[in-house]
Amino acid sequence: MKPARDAHRWGRLLAKARTYLLVLVVLAILLSYVGYPLLQTVLMSLTSGSELSLANYREFFNRQRPINLEALGNSLYLSFWTVLLS
């Protein structure tokens, strides 16, 4: 009776190990296709030339270029209604 119980215990342990391995693989893929590009985008937006700077944000939010703020407003408006209605 004991070997059958041990076999059942090993079976459950292997099933859990497979589940954890699958979750790790999915997380690695998610990080490589979403996390890394997101991090690179943020870092590129915070650099001007080879130094850290907020110049890109100053240029984007410049009041002499209202088209940028209008585009941002339209994007936020569309996002709001998309989330609300979905």
Sequence and secondary structure as in RCSB ss.txt:
>XXXX:A:sequence
MKPARDAHRWGRLLAKARTYLLVLVVLAILLSYVGYPLLQTVLMSLTSGSELSLANYREFFNRQRPINLEALGNS
LYLSFWTVLLS
>XXXX:A:secstr
 HHHHHHHHHHHHHHHHHHHHHHHHHHHHHIIIIIHHHHHHHHHHTEETTEE SHHHHHHT TT HHHHHHHHHH
HHHHHHHHHH 
